[in-house]
Amino acid sequence: MKKIVLNAKDRSYDIYCGSNIYGQIGGYFDLAADKICIITDSNVAPLYLRKIKNAVNADVYDYVFEAGESSKTIDTCAKIYNFLAQKGFSKTDILIALGGGVCGDITGFVASTYLRGIRYYGIPTTLLAQVDSSIGGKCGVDISGGKNLVGSIYQPFGVLIDTLFLNTLDEGVFNDGMAEVIKYGFIYDKSLYQKCVEDTLGNLSDIIFRCVQIKKEIVEKDEFDGGLRMILNFGHTIGHAIEKLGGYEKHTHGSAVSIGMAYAAKLSEITYSKTGLFDSVAGSLKKLNLPVETDYSYTDIAQAVLNDKKNRDGLLNFILLKEIGKAEIYKINTVKVADFIRQAF
Ligand SMILES: NC(=O)c1ccc[n+]([C@@H]2O[C@H](COP(=O)([O-])OP(=O)(O)OC[C@H]3O[C@@H](n4cnc5c(N)ncnc54)[C@H](O)[C@@H]3O)[C@@H](O)[C@H]2O)c1
């Protein structure tokens, strides 16, 4: 078992990484409270809820929502607020997020808003949630106007990462997580990229731990997303456009980001005259069974990119690679975005 401490503005918290440790959660964190509510989804609950309930010492409640992105809404949060209020949850009580990125985003948002903020702990059960979404405090919900448009940055009080959970993941969900894993290699750490290419499964615990370290470093330097943290969006500009064009149903987040990273690598190769960069990025993604091409036209993609409500002041932040292991924020005027993207097609 390894530990990382993340020092955020409001609090520092421990992130534990190990295998088969979730049954001892009470030994890792100070869970002293009258009441604890474990929030989880309908797939994870039958697999892991009982053991966690047995591992904590308080009046334990659970709230199980229907698995899937379509539950990441204000409506689900409102139901949870009412559940907590009915059960008498107070400022000193605790929430635990047991699940993937959807569960973590919902629970974090509920914790940040119920009684203007109560304690919550993360037990991420997907690869994506373990290496990315459970760390750094970004949480929120989707609205009909777009994904993740409502939310906050509210750090958890602790995170427990157990690789045992990954044994029950669908292959597609696991591969989705690998897109976020290798992204850290592309943007920050060439040796991590090489480890992923050589033998991902053989190195999985080390790889997850390294991703968590990188996320910690980035969050500590730029918790509120004003600069460095944006490099985590490598592949996400085109990736989000692809998700949107598919109505958020046709493509999973990881596969869309994988395609987005391949196109961003092509644009990096052209912008910085780095021959071979695209082949390295696309080759490694293919090796991880991730897609690198889309049938959408560059005009469709550009339109969707330009409609993104996160664009600011006529400028779009595109994350490019100077080389493997080194990312850069490349600002581009929105009037030039379509021409810029066209180069990759
Ligand atoms: N907050 C952040 O910083 C951040 C970063 C990246 C992504 N996200 C968000 O994360 C979400 C995607 O996360 P995700 O891919 O984990 O999706 P998810 O939470 O929907 O999980 C994917 C599927 O795996 C199932 N599952 C989870 N753990 C399991 C296990 N151990 N065994 C079997 N099945 C299991 C879930 O029930 C679900 O069906 C998106 O909403 C995205 O916006 C947030």
The ligand as an SDF file (V2000), in Angstrom:
LIG
                    3D

 44 48  0  0  0  0  0  0  0  0999 V2000
  -14.2070   15.3000  -12.0820 N   0  0  0  0  0  0  0  0  0  0  0  0
  -13.2370   15.1040  -12.9370 C   0  0  0  0  0  0  0  0  0  0  0  0
  -12.1290   15.6270  -12.8190 O   0  0  0  0  0  0  0  0  0  0  0  0
  -13.4960   14.1950  -14.1070 C   0  0  0  0  0  0  0  0  0  0  0  0
  -12.4320   13.8030  -14.9410 C   0  0  0  0  0  0  0  0  0  0  0  0
  -12.7070   12.9090  -15.9780 C   0  0  0  0  0  0  0  0  0  0  0  0
  -14.0020   12.4180  -16.1620 C   0  0  0  0  0  0  0  0  0  0  0  0
  -14.9950   12.8350  -15.3420 N   0  0  0  0  0  0  0  0  0  0  0  0
  -16.3560   12.3160  -15.4880 C   0  0  0  0  0  0  0  0  0  0  0  0
  -16.3330   10.9280  -15.2170 O   0  0  0  0  0  0  0  0  0  0  0  0
  -17.4230   10.3050  -15.8680 C   0  0  0  0  0  0  0  0  0  0  0  0
  -16.9610    9.0310  -16.5290 C   0  0  0  0  0  0  0  0  0  0  0  0
  -16.4660    8.1820  -15.5310 O   0  0  0  0  0  0  0  0  0  0  0  0
  -16.4500    6.5960  -15.7050 P   0  0  0  0  0  0  0  0  0  0  0  0
  -15.8790    6.2410  -17.0180 O   0  0  0  0  0  0  0  0  0  0  0  0
  -15.8570    6.0290  -14.4720 O   0  0  0  0  0  0  0  0  0  0  0  0
  -18.0110    6.2700  -15.8440 O   0  0  0  0  0  0  0  0  0  0  0  0
  -19.0750    5.5810  -14.8650 P   0  0  0  0  0  0  0  0  0  0  0  0
  -18.9950    6.1090  -13.4950 O   0  0  0  0  0  0  0  0  0  0  0  0
  -20.3880    5.7010  -15.5680 O   0  0  0  0  0  0  0  0  0  0  0  0
  -18.6190    4.0530  -14.8690 O   0  0  0  0  0  0  0  0  0  0  0  0
  -18.6480    3.3190  -16.0590 C   0  0  0  0  0  0  0  0  0  0  0  0
  -19.4440    2.0270  -15.8930 C   0  0  0  0  0  0  0  0  0  0  0  0
  -18.7000    1.1130  -15.0980 O   0  0  0  0  0  0  0  0  0  0  0  0
  -19.5250    0.6130  -14.0380 C   0  0  0  0  0  0  0  0  0  0  0  0
  -18.6180    0.3010  -12.9420 N   0  0  0  0  0  0  0  0  0  0  0  0
  -17.9550    1.1750  -12.1500 C   0  0  0  0  0  0  0  0  0  0  0  0
  -17.0900    0.5000  -11.3700 N   0  0  0  0  0  0  0  0  0  0  0  0
  -17.2270   -0.8020  -11.6420 C   0  0  0  0  0  0  0  0  0  0  0  0
  -16.5680   -1.9810  -11.1860 C   0  0  0  0  0  0  0  0  0  0  0  0
  -15.5580   -1.9370  -10.3170 N   0  0  0  0  0  0  0  0  0  0  0  0
  -16.9640   -3.1650  -11.6990 N   0  0  0  0  0  0  0  0  0  0  0  0
  -17.9540   -3.2250  -12.6300 C   0  0  0  0  0  0  0  0  0  0  0  0
  -18.5800   -2.1530  -13.1380 N   0  0  0  0  0  0  0  0  0  0  0  0
  -18.2070   -0.9520  -12.6460 C   0  0  0  0  0  0  0  0  0  0  0  0
  -20.5130    1.7170  -13.7730 C   0  0  0  0  0  0  0  0  0  0  0  0
  -21.6710    1.2340  -13.1530 O   0  0  0  0  0  0  0  0  0  0  0  0
  -20.7810    2.2030  -15.1940 C   0  0  0  0  0  0  0  0  0  0  0  0
  -21.7330    1.3850  -15.8140 O   0  0  0  0  0  0  0  0  0  0  0  0
  -17.9820   11.3280  -16.8510 C   0  0  0  0  0  0  0  0  0  0  0  0
  -19.1670   11.8520  -16.3210 O   0  0  0  0  0  0  0  0  0  0  0  0
  -16.9040   12.4100  -16.8850 C   0  0  0  0  0  0  0  0  0  0  0  0
  -17.4350   13.6920  -17.1600 O   0  0  0  0  0  0  0  0  0  0  0  0
  -14.7600   13.6950  -14.3130 C   0  0  0  0  0  0  0  0  0  0  0  0
  1  2  1  0
  2  3  2  0
  2  4  1  0
  4  5  1  0
  4 44  2  0
  5  6  2  0
  6  7  1  0
  7  8  2  0
  8  9  1  0
  8 44  1  0
  9 10  1  0
  9 42  1  0
 10 11  1  0
 11 12  1  0
 11 40  1  0
 12 13  1  0
 13 14  1  0
 14 15  2  0
 14 16  1  0
 14 17  1  0
 17 18  1  0
 18 19  2  0
 18 20  1  0
 18 21  1  0
 21 22  1  0
 22 23  1  0
 23 24  1  0
 23 38  1  0
 24 25  1  0
 25 26  1  0
 25 36  1  0
 26 27  1  0
 26 35  1  0
 27 28  2  0
 28 29  1  0
 29 30  1  0
 29 35  2  0
 30 31  1  0
 30 32  2  0
 32 33  1  0
 33 34  2  0
 34 35  1  0
 36 37  1  0
 36 38  1  0
 38 39  1  0
 40 41  1  0
 40 42  1  0
 42 43  1  0
M  CHG  2   8   1  16  -1
M  END
$$$$
